Every structure is written in C-alpha cells, then in structure tokens.
C-alpha cells in the first residue's frame, strides 16, 4: 500500500525502507506509523535471510494498527471511482 501511494505521486524507491520513511509526504502519516512498518520489514528480512523468526505480539498488534491507518488514509485520499 505504501509503495502504491509513492508511485501514485510519480516516484519510485530504490530501497524498500524509503517507502516507509516518506509516508509523511505521501500520505501525511507520522513516524509512529512508518517506524512500526520499517521495524516489521526489518524483522521480516531477519526471518527471510537469517532464519530468525521471533514473533513479538505487541509489535504484531502495532503492525495491525499501522496498516489499518495506512489503508484508511489511502481510501480517503484515493477513493474508488
């Protein structure tokens, strides 16, 4: 969703973490959102590339809230036609 918002504005990111860090500019969302998404992406990379799969229930709950916020913001900014 974050990548789609960035591309909607005509930009492309070379690195995935940039997609999260520019959320204040693409969707008007603050660091409380992009830091959660960035941390989860980092955890995903650790699981994928190093086999470190440690599920943090609090981080998972924060991820659900952050993604719900991103989705709601996208739906408000880019309503279906």
N, C-alpha and C positions, 0 to 999 in steps of 0.2 A: 504494500500500500504506500509506504514511504517513497519507494522508488518510482511508483506511478505518479505521485504528487510532484516529484522532482522533474520527471520527464514531461509532465503536463505544462510546466513552465519553460520547457525547451532546453533543459540541462541534462547532462549525463555525468555520472560519477565514475572515476577510475577505481575507487576503493569503496567498498560497501559501508564502512564506518562513516564516510562523508554523508551518505544518505540520511543518517540519523542526526548528525551534527548540524545539518542545515534545516532541520524541522522548524526552528523559529522563523525562518524566511519562507519556507514552502507552505507551511500550514499554520504558522503563528503559535506553535507549541513550545513550551519552555524546557529547560534542562531536566526537570523532573520526569519528563516523558522520554526524551532522547537518551538520557543516561541509562534508564532501565532497558531500553531496546538495544543499546550498544553493549551493555553488560551481558544480556542474554545472547546476543550474537557472538560475543567472545566465548561464553560458556559452550555454545553450540560448536564453535571451532575447536575448543579443547576436546569435546566429546568426539567430534568427527576425525580429527587429525592425531590426537594423542590418546584416545580411548578413556579419557577422564569423564565419567558420567556420574556427576554428583548433583542430584535434584534438590534444590532449595525451595521448599514450599512457599516461603514468603516471597522470594523472587518470582516464582511462578504466578502467585496472586497479583504481584505488581505488574507482571507482563500482561496478564489478562486485562487489568485496568487500563494500562497504557495502550494496548491495541484497541480496546473499546473506544478510548478517547480519539485515537487516530481515525478509526472508522467513522465515528460521529462527525468529526471535523471535515473529513473528506465528503461525506454525504451532504453536509451543509454547504460546503464551498462548491461542490460539483454535483448538483442534483441530477438525477437521471432524466433523460429527455424523452 
